[in-house]
Amino acid sequence: INSYIVILTINIAIIASVMSTIAVVTGSNKGIGYEIVKKLSSIGYKTILAARNVNLGSQAANNLRSQGLDVEFRELDISSDESIKAFVNKLQSDYGKCDVLVNNAAIAFKGSDPTPFKLQAEPTIKTNYFGTLSLTKLMLPLLQNSTSPRIVNVASQAGALGILPSNERKKFFTSESLTVDELTEAMNQFVNDVKNDKLKENDWPGSCYGTSKLGVIALTKVLARNYPDILINACCPGYCQTDMSSHRGTRTAENGARTPFYLATLTAGSVTGKFFYDEKELAW
């Protein structure tokens, strides 16, 4: 009898995970990410609050659970390949799928930061572009196990095409034949050109954060072409009152979470490969 109870319990757990909508939100122990988790869990999604700080992440998840929301904290540092692999493997063993991936985690050096500009490019691109790419690539099999998979890349209008000084650069990033490998090579070139004082010479913008988000938006469009069965969109949450802006933003984090939430809950067959602001498609 006990063995039957164990089998029944396992089967119920499997059925529950299949029936649940599983969402993952990175960098979500505070700010916009936290508000996205709150919104998704409020409509019944089982939401994974992923963050690199265990104490802050656990506290954030506990706070949302105390409100009756189905939220679970998991440690994730998207700048670490080992952390990404451990996170995805655990998700695979526990749920076997992911319905929604919101790539929200990112870093930005503030104007008051004493770190020399030459040393800002590598960590910014590593986290914002390469971290997003690495996690997304490993998450693809789990997303493909969903009946309605969606990826939302939280980017910024700081990554608008207009920051590129030359039409040649703009043509490269908007090419319909651009590949992930070519884009990745360009991101590496930017880092090297920053280190070697060749930004102007090679037609790069003077913003590490802006270039990283430019890369994320371009990546969104490339992946949307490569994986037409997954809705993949990017968005700008707006200038929000968060730690990243030193709380100088013009809108609340809750307001900033609205467009990511909108894209995370798109119905099957909706738009893909686009850039959004205030729940509306925006020309890149």
N, C-alpha and C positions, 0 to 999 in steps of 0.2 A: 504493500500500500504506500509505504514511504517513497519508494522509487517512482510510483505513478504520480505522487504529489510533486516530486522534484521535476519530473518531465513536464507536468502540467504547468508548473510555475515558470519553467524555461520557455515553454511555448507561448504562454501569456505575455511574457516579456518581449519575445520576438515579434508577436503580433502587435503589441503596443508600440514598439519602435517603428514598425512598418507603417502603422496608421498615423503616427505622429509626424508633424512637419519639423524637421531638424534644421535649425539655423545656427550658423557660426558667425560671430562678430569679433573681429580682432581689435586689439587696443581699446578694450571696452570697459575698463574699470572706472572710467570717469568721462566727463565731457560728452561729445557727440556720440561716441561709441556706446556709452552707458545708456543714453537716451534711445538709441536704436534698439538695444537689447530690451529695454523697458517696453517699447512699442510692439516689437515682435512677440514678446512673451504675453503681452496684454491681449493679443488676438488668438492665443492658444498655441503658439509655436513653442516647442521645446528649444530653448535658446542657450547656446554655449557662450558664456562670457569668457573670452580668451584675453589674457593679459600676461605680461612678463613679471609683474610684481605680485608674488603670491599673497602677501598680506592684504594689499589693497584690492586685489581681485577677489579674494575670498570674502572680504568685508562687503564689497559691492554686490556680489551674488547673494550673500546672506540678507542684505537689506531688501533686495527685490523678492527673495523667497518669503520674507516676512510679510510681504504684501500679497502673498498667495500666488506668485508667478512662478512658472516652471523654468527656473534658471539654474545652470550648473557652471561653476568656475573650472576652467582648465588653464594650466600654465602654458604660455606660448610666447616665445621671443622670435619674431620673424627674421631677425638678423642672424639667427643661428640655425644652420642646417640640421643639427642634431635635435634641437628643440622642435623644429617643424616635423621631422620624421617621427619623433615620439608622439607628438600631438595627433598626427594623421593616423598612425598605427592604432592608437587607443580609440580613436573615433571609429575606425574600421571594425575593430573587435567588438565595440559596444553597440554600434548602430548599423554598420554596414552601408550607410548612405549619408548623404547630406543634400538637403533641398535648397538651402540658401547659404551662400558664402558672401559676407560683407567684409571686404578688405579695407578696414578703417585705420589700422595701425600705421603710424608715420612719425617722423621726427622733423624738426625745423630748428635751426640755430637762430636765436633771437639777435636783434641788432646790437644788444649790449654784451653779447657773448665774446669773450676775449680770444676765442679760437681763431687763428689766422684763416682767411678765406681759402687758401690753398689746402688746408686740412679739413675743410667742411664738406668738400665735394664727395669724397669717398664714403664716409658714414651715411651721408644723406641719400646718395644713390643706392648704396648697399641695402639700406632699410626700405626706403620708399619704393624703389623699382625692383631690385633683385629679391628682396624679401617677399614682396607681393607676387612676383613671378614664381618663385620657388614654392611657396605655399599653394598657389593656384594649380601649378602643374601636378603636385602630389595629391591634391584634392579632386582632380578631374575624374578619376575612377569612381569615387564616392558620389560625386554630382551626377555622373552618368547612370547611377543606380536609382536616381530619383525620376519620378514621372513628370516633374515640372521644375527642372533645375534653373537656378538664377544666380548670377554673380554680380555683385555691385562693388565697383571700385570707387572709393571716396577719393576724389582728386581735388582740383581747385582751378579757378579761373586764372590763377598765377601760372598755370601751365597752358595758357591759350597760345595758339599758333603765332599770335602777334608778337610774342617775346622773341621770336627768331628773327635775326637781322637780315637774312637773305631769302630770296624766293627759292633758291636751290635747296636750302635746308627745309623749307616748308614743303616742297615737292617730295622730298625724301620721306618725311614723316607722314604725309597724307597719301602716299602711293598705295594703290589697291593691291600691289604685288609685294608689299613690305612683309618680311618674315620676322619671326621672333628672334632668330639668330642675328639678322641684320640690325634689328633694333637694339639688341643687347650689345652688339659691337659698337654701335653709336654711343650708347650710355657709357661704355668703358672708355671710349675715345674722349668723351666730355671730361671724365675724371682725370685722364692723363693730360688733357689740354689745360685744365685748371692748374694742375701741378707744375706744368711747364710754361705757364704764362702765355698760352696760345689761344685764348678765348676769342679775341677780336680777329686774329689771323685766320681762324677756322670757323668764323661766323656763329659763335655760340652766344647765348644770352649771359648776363652777369649774375644769374640767380641759380644757386644749387637746388633750392626747394622748387622753384618754378620749372627747372629742367627735369627734375625727378617726376613731377606731376605731368609734365608734357609727355614723358616716357610712359607713364601709367595710362594716360588717355590713348596714346598710340597703341599700346599693348591691348587695351580694351577692344579696339577696332580690329586688330589682327586676330585676336582670339575669337571674336564674334564671327569672323569669316571662317576660321578653322573649325569651329564647333557650333554649327548652325542649330543644333538641338538644345543648346543652352542659351538662355537669355543673358547676355553680358553687356552691361552698361556702366558708364562712369558718371559721376556727378560732382558738382561743387556745392557744399553745404552752406556757403556764404561765410561772411566774416563774423565768427561767433565768439561769445564771451567764454573762452576756455583757457586752460593753462598755456596752450600754444600761442595764443594772441595776448598773453598776460592779462586776460579778461578785459581787453579793450574793444572787443567786437561790438557790432551794432545789432546783433540778434542773439537770442538765447541758444544754448546747446539743444534744447528741445525743438526749437524752430529749425535748427540746422539738421536735425535727424529726420525731418519730414520727407525730403526728397530721397535719401537712401531707403527709408521705409517704403515709400511709394514704389521704387524700383525693385525692392526685395519682394514685393507682393504682387508684381505684375502677373496677369493671367497668361497661360500658355499661348504662344503664337503672337505675343506682343512685340514691340519694337526691340531691336538688339543692335549693339555696336554704336550707340549714340552717347552724346554728352548732354547732361541735364542740369538745370538750375531752377529752383522753385517749381519743381514737378513739370517743367516744360523743357522740350528739346531745345538745346542752344547750339548755334553754329560755333564750331570749334575755332 
